[in-house]
Structures are given as structure tokens and as C-alpha cells.
């Protein structure tokens, strides 16, 4: 699908009363009403989203907590490669406050050219953040929540439309990175942050000159976590192949503060804490493109970008690895027992030596260890 056809598709959807939310979720064109009994959703009602949007109560929901000790190293996960990201300043991009987040629409010429089994084309990017009282990333790592999170949303162009892609398994790919307070301003984020005053009110929109979109992501796109999940906002379609980068993106404290205090959401209140709480894995596997420091497990990726839940080959791999660990533990115990016995025999012989013999110095032996978890 060319950029022109993509633009025509979006115009057609708008004409039919279908608009894209921050993840591309659908909302009919009607006056906004609050609460789970109406079409307009709110983060204040997130515990009740599933009453109107059944997928939000599914078994493959996002975001999640990434337990690094439970991730599975997959050497088949290759570095993510982006194409077409360095946009000319003459290209104008739409930046909007949709009441839930700040959204930057991206041209379809931006693609994921590597790191997934097939090419994906860009839709938009948006941010999640907390408040001066606390951080606001959506995903967490080992229980830690970061200051914010950026999501770049792509779709699989093999489907006839974006609307169809977001409803199909594997139809969407989202690149996520954590935002963290650093020592200085991040110049790559200035084109977005310096325009926030112009879209302070919900529904406001402005134009941003094209810039290098890839600069918003970490420099290292080869170290990441991958899992199958969902949109993190209604309708919570479970069609997303998530990539969560291991390296954080540093912004200054002032830049993070701009996100937390500039925009307004529902009822002219400050737009803050626009993140969903982490969801249960329900048996899903989280792959890692690198060897996590505390995780010795190594399982190859079975074909697609994300493993199917309950994959029998993965189960077998985990069982074999558990057996290897147990065998290693028994081996260490046997070695320690044998060493203690040798020391005991040595002491007994020393006590029974002749009076004119010279005593031998005590020797302490240390069993060799191997760090199997070194990166």
C-alpha cells in the first residue's frame, strides 16, 4: 500500500465516523461521555474497561511486568532495523492531544525492515507518563516502573487495511522504550516537547516539521524483549507483537516535567498517569534477544516473531534445562562431600605421623566455579 493509498484509507475511515485512538482503537463519532457504560473510556475507569470492551479481560493483555530471570534467550531474534525514519523538514506531521496522550502521526514510508519475520509500516507514536508524584511507564522490569514510555505503532501491510490488521493475530507491531531522567536535555525529543503548549487542550492539533524519528528510540536496537500481547487501551485487541527495548532513553528532568504538567485531558484536568497497570502473563513466554544476567535458559524461536502460548518444544526445552541444572547441583554436592572426606583423611594421617617428622601446613581447597550467566 503506497503512502497515498494509506492517506485515502484514513480519510475514508474518518468519513465513516471511525477514528483512531492512541493505538488505533476505534471510537464512533459521538459526544464524549464518561464511564464504562459509554463509548468514551477513561484511565479512571480502567478496572472496568472489560465491561464494554470484552477483549480487555482476555488472557493475552498488555502491558506486563518483565521478570528478567524468567525470560528465554532466543538467538534467532535479530536486531530491529528501521527504514525511512530521517524525514525531511518540509514534511509536516500531525501532533495531537487526544485526551489520553500526545500522538504523532507517522507516514507509511517508515517501516520495520528487520527484526520481525515480515515488514511493518508505521502508523503513529505516542507517549505514556506519570506525574510529579511518581513514574508512569506501562511495562515494568523486575517490578520497576520507569518515568515514561514511548510506543511506536506499526501494522502488517499484508492485510487490506489498518482496521483489519489491528483485529488479526500478529497484525500490529509496537516498539516500546522506557523514558528515564538523565543529566541533560534530549535534543531528539525537542520537536515534540516544544509544541506541547500549542496542544494543551484536549482535541488540539498542530504541525511538526519532519525530523529523524529513529532518534526517539535507544541507540541499541539489538537488545530487547519480545512477547505476544494486546493494545494497552480499549478495545484491547490481542494482536500485538511487542518489542520492549532493554536500553532506556534519557530525558532531562525538565523534559519529563513538561510531559507531566502541560497537557489537559478529561474535564480540563491535568493529563497525568496515563498508563495501564501490568497484566498477568497467563502462561505466555517472554523472549530476550540477549542473554539476561540471571537467566541461563536458551530456547530457539519457533518460526514466528513471538512464540505461541504453550508451545510443546519450548516446554521440552525448559524441562531439559531444568534437568541440567539439577544434575549440576548434585555434581557440586558430590564434589564437596569428596573434598571433605579427603581433608578428614589428611588430618587423621597428620595426627598419626612420627614424632620426629615435620608437620605439613594446612591446605584449603576451593572448588572451581563457572559463571554460565556472563553476558
C-alpha positions in Angstrom: 0.0 0.0 0.0 1.5 3.4 -1.0 1.5 6.4 1.3 -1.2 7.9 -1.0 -3.4 4.9 -0.6 -2.8 4.9 3.2 -3.9 8.6 3.3 -7.1 7.8 1.3 -7.9 4.9 3.6 -7.6 7.1 6.7 -9.8 9.8 5.1 -12.4 7.1 4.2 -12.4 5.8 7.8 -12.9 9.4 9.1 -15.8 9.9 6.7 -17.4 6.8 8.1 -17.2 8.1 11.6 -14.3 5.8 12.6 -11.3 7.5 14.2 -8.0 6.2 15.5 -7.2 6.5 19.2 -3.7 6.5 20.5 -3.2 2.8 19.5 -5.6 2.9 16.6 -8.6 1.9 18.7 -12.0 2.8 17.3 -14.5 5.3 18.6 -17.7 6.3 17.0 -18.2 9.9 16.3 -20.5 10.9 19.1 -20.2 13.4 22.0 -17.8 12.2 24.6 -19.3 10.6 27.7 -17.5 9.3 30.7 -17.7 5.9 32.4 -17.8 2.3 31.3 -21.4 2.5 30.1 -20.5 4.9 27.3 -18.2 4.8 24.2 -15.6 7.1 25.7 -13.2 5.4 28.1 -11.0 6.9 30.8 -8.0 5.8 32.7 -10.0 6.4 35.9 -12.3 3.5 34.7 -9.5 1.1 33.6 -10.6 -1.6 36.1 -14.0 -1.7 34.3 -12.8 -1.5 30.7 -13.8 -5.1 30.1 -17.5 -4.4 30.7 -17.7 -2.5 27.4 -14.6 -3.9 25.7 -14.5 -7.7 26.3 -11.0 -8.1 24.9 -9.7 -6.1 27.9 -10.4 -9.1 30.1 -8.6 -11.6 27.8 -5.6 -13.9 28.6 -3.0 -12.0 26.4 -3.2 -8.5 27.7 -0.6 -5.8 27.9 1.4 -4.3 29.5 3.2 -6.8 31.6 6.0 -7.0 34.2 9.1 -8.4 32.6 10.8 -10.8 35.0 14.3 -10.9 33.6 15.1 -14.2 35.4 12.2 -15.8 33.6 12.9 -14.6 30.1 14.0 -17.1 27.5 17.1 -16.3 25.3 16.4 -16.7 21.6 19.4 -16.3 19.3 17.1 -16.1 16.4 15.9 -12.6 17.5 17.8 -10.3 15.2 18.4 -6.5 15.8 15.4 -4.3 14.8 16.2 -2.3 11.7 14.1 0.8 10.8 13.9 2.4 7.3 12.8 5.8 6.1 13.0 7.4 9.5 15.0 10.5 8.6 12.2 12.7 7.4 12.7 15.9 5.5 11.8 19.1 7.5 9.4 20.0 4.6 7.2 17.1 5.6 4.6 18.2 8.1 3.5 15.7 10.7 0.3 16.0 12.8 0.8 16.2 16.6 -2.4 15.9 18.6 -3.7 15.8 22.2 -6.5 13.2 22.0 -7.3 13.4 25.7 -5.4 10.3 26.6 -1.9 11.1 25.3 0.1 13.0 22.7 0.0 11.4 19.3 2.3 12.0 16.4 1.0 10.5 13.1 3.7 8.8 11.0 3.9 8.3 7.2 3.6 4.8 5.9 7.1 5.2 4.3 8.6 4.5 7.7 9.0 0.7 8.1 10.4 -2.0 10.3 12.8 -3.6 7.8 14.4 -6.2 10.2 13.9 -7.9 13.5 10.4 -9.2 12.6 9.5 -12.0 10.1 7.9 -9.5 7.8 7.9 -5.8 7.0 5.7 -3.5 9.0 4.6 0.1 8.2 4.3 2.9 10.6 1.0 4.3 11.9 1.8 6.6 14.8 3.8 7.1 18.0 2.6 8.2 21.4 3.9 8.5 25.0 2.9 7.4 28.5 3.9 9.1 31.7 3.2 9.5 35.3 3.0 12.7 37.5 5.3 14.7 39.8 4.3 12.1 42.4 5.5 9.1 40.6 6.7 7.4 37.4 4.4 6.3 34.6 5.8 3.7 32.2 3.3 0.9 31.2 5.7 -2.1 31.2 7.8 -2.7 34.2 11.1 -4.7 34.6 11.5 -6.8 37.7 8.8 -4.7 39.3 10.4 -1.3 38.5 8.3 1.3 36.8 10.2 3.9 34.7 9.5 7.6 34.3 7.7 7.2 31.0 7.4 5.0 27.9 7.3 5.6 24.1 5.3 3.4 21.8 5.8 3.3 18.0 2.9 1.5 16.4 3.3 -0.4 13.1 0.9 -2.6 11.1 1.3 -5.6 8.8 0.6 -4.3 5.3 -0.3 -7.8 4.1 -3.8 -7.0 5.4 -6.1 -4.9 3.2 -6.4 -2.1 5.8 -5.1 -0.9 9.1 -8.5 -1.6 10.6 -8.3 -5.2 9.5 -4.7 -5.6 10.6 -5.4 -4.4 14.2 -8.0 -7.2 14.5 -5.8 -10.0 13.2 -3.2 -12.0 15.2 0.2 -10.5 14.6 -1.4 -7.6 12.7 0.4 -5.0 14.7 3.9 -4.5 16.0 4.7 -2.0 18.7 8.2 -0.8 19.6 8.4 0.3 23.2 11.2 2.0 25.1 11.5 3.3 28.6 12.0 7.0 29.3 14.3 7.9 32.2 15.5 11.1 33.8 19.1 11.9 32.7 21.6 14.7 33.2 20.7 16.8 30.1 18.0 17.6 27.5 17.4 15.0 24.8 17.6 17.0 21.6 15.7 14.3 19.6 12.6 14.9 21.8 12.5 18.7 21.4 10.4 18.8 18.2 7.6 17.1 20.2 8.0 18.7 23.6 8.4 22.3 22.4 5.0 22.0 20.7 3.0 20.8 23.8 1.9 24.3 24.7 0.1 24.5 21.4 -2.0 21.4 22.1 -2.6 21.9 25.8 -6.3 21.4 25.5 -7.9 18.1 24.5 -8.6 17.8 20.8 -6.0 20.4 19.8 -3.7 19.7 16.9 -0.6 21.3 15.4 2.0 20.5 12.8 5.6 19.4 13.4 8.3 19.6 10.8 9.8 16.2 9.8 12.9 15.0 11.8 14.8 11.8 12.4 12.1 9.6 14.1 14.7 6.9 15.0 16.4 9.3 17.4 13.4 8.9 19.8 14.4 5.3 20.4 17.5 3.8 22.1 20.8 3.7 20.2 20.9 -0.1 20.7 18.1 -1.8 18.9 19.6 -5.2 19.2 18.8 -5.9 22.8 15.1 -6.3 23.5 12.3 -8.4 24.9 9.6 -9.9 22.7 6.2 -11.3 23.6 2.6 -11.6 22.2 0.1 -9.1 23.8 -2.5 -6.5 23.2 -3.3 -2.9 22.8 -3.0 -1.2 26.2 -6.1 0.8 25.7 -9.6 -0.1 24.6 -10.6 -2.1 22.6 -7.5 -4.1 23.8 -7.2 -6.2 20.7 -4.8 -9.1 21.4 -3.0 -8.7 18.1 0.3 -7.1 19.0 3.9 -8.4 18.7 5.6 -6.4 21.4 9.3 -5.3 21.3 10.4 -3.7 24.6 14.0 -2.4 24.3 16.4 -3.1 27.1 18.2 0.3 26.9 16.4 3.3 28.2 16.0 6.7 26.6 17.3 9.6 28.8 15.4 12.9 29.0 16.2 15.7 31.4 14.1 16.2 34.5 12.6 19.4 32.9 11.5 17.5 29.8 9.8 14.8 31.8 8.1 17.5 33.8 6.8 19.1 30.6 5.0 15.8 29.8 3.6 15.5 33.3 2.3 19.1 33.7 1.5 20.6 30.3 -1.4 18.7 28.7 -5.0 18.5 29.8 -7.4 15.6 29.5 -10.9 15.0 30.5 -12.8 17.9 32.2 -9.7 20.1 31.8 -7.8 18.1 34.3 -4.1 17.6 34.0 -3.3 14.7 31.8 -1.2 12.5 34.1 -0.7 8.8 35.0 -1.9 7.7 31.5 -0.7 4.1 32.0 -2.4 0.8 32.4 -1.4 -1.5 35.3 0.5 -4.6 34.4 -1.5 -7.7 33.3 -1.0 -11.4 34.1 1.1 -13.5 31.6 -1.3 -16.5 31.8 1.5 -18.8 30.7 2.9 -16.6 28.0 6.6 -16.7 27.3 8.8 -13.6 27.2 11.8 -14.0 24.8 15.0 -12.0 25.0 17.4 -11.2 22.2 20.3 -11.3 24.6 21.4 -13.5 27.5 19.9 -12.0 30.6 22.4 -11.9 33.5 20.3 -14.2 35.8 18.7 -16.4 33.2 20.7 -19.4 31.8 17.8 -20.6 29.7 18.3 -20.8 25.9 15.4 -21.7 23.6 15.3 -21.1 19.9 12.4 -19.1 18.4 9.9 -21.4 16.8 9.4 -19.6 13.5 7.3 -16.5 14.1 8.3 -13.3 15.9 6.6 -14.4 19.1 6.1 -17.9 20.4 2.7 -19.4 20.6 1.4 -19.9 24.1 2.0 -23.4 25.5 4.4 -24.4 22.7 5.5 -28.0 23.3 9.0 -27.5 22.0 9.6 -24.7 24.5 8.2 -26.8 27.3 10.6 -29.6 26.4 13.5 -27.2 26.2 12.7 -25.8 29.7 12.4 -29.4 31.1 15.8 -30.3 29.7 17.4 -27.2 31.0 15.9 -27.9 34.5 17.4 -31.4 34.4 20.8 -30.0 33.5 20.7 -27.5 36.4 19.7 -30.3 38.9 22.5 -32.6 37.6 25.0 -29.7 38.1 23.8 -29.2 41.7 24.2 -32.9 42.5 27.7 -32.9 41.0 28.7 -29.9 43.2 27.3 -31.6 46.3 29.3 -34.8 45.4 32.5 -32.9 44.9 32.1 -31.0 48.2 31.5 -34.3 50.1 34.5 -36.0 48.5 36.7 -33.0 49.3 35.5 -33.0 53.0 36.4 -36.8 53.1 39.9 -36.2 51.7 40.5 -33.4 54.2 39.4 -35.7 57.1 41.8 -38.5 55.9 44.6 -35.9 55.6 44.1 -34.7 59.2 44.0 -38.3 60.5 47.3 -39.1 58.8 48.9 -35.9 60.1 48.0 -36.8 63.7 49.5 -40.3 63.3 52.9 -39.2 61.9 56.2 -40.0 63.7 57.3 -37.5 66.5 60.5 -36.6 64.5 58.6 -35.8 61.3 57.8 -32.2 60.3 54.1 -31.2 60.4 52.6 -30.4 57.0 50.9 -27.0 56.5 47.2 -26.9 56.3 45.8 -26.5 52.8 42.3 -25.3 52.0 40.9 -26.3 48.6 38.3 -24.3 46.7 36.2 -26.0 44.1 36.3 -24.2 40.7 33.1 -22.4 39.6 31.9 -21.3 36.2 29.8 -18.3 35.6 27.3 -19.6 33.0 25.3 -16.4 33.1 28.0 -14.0 31.9 26.8 -11.8 29.0 
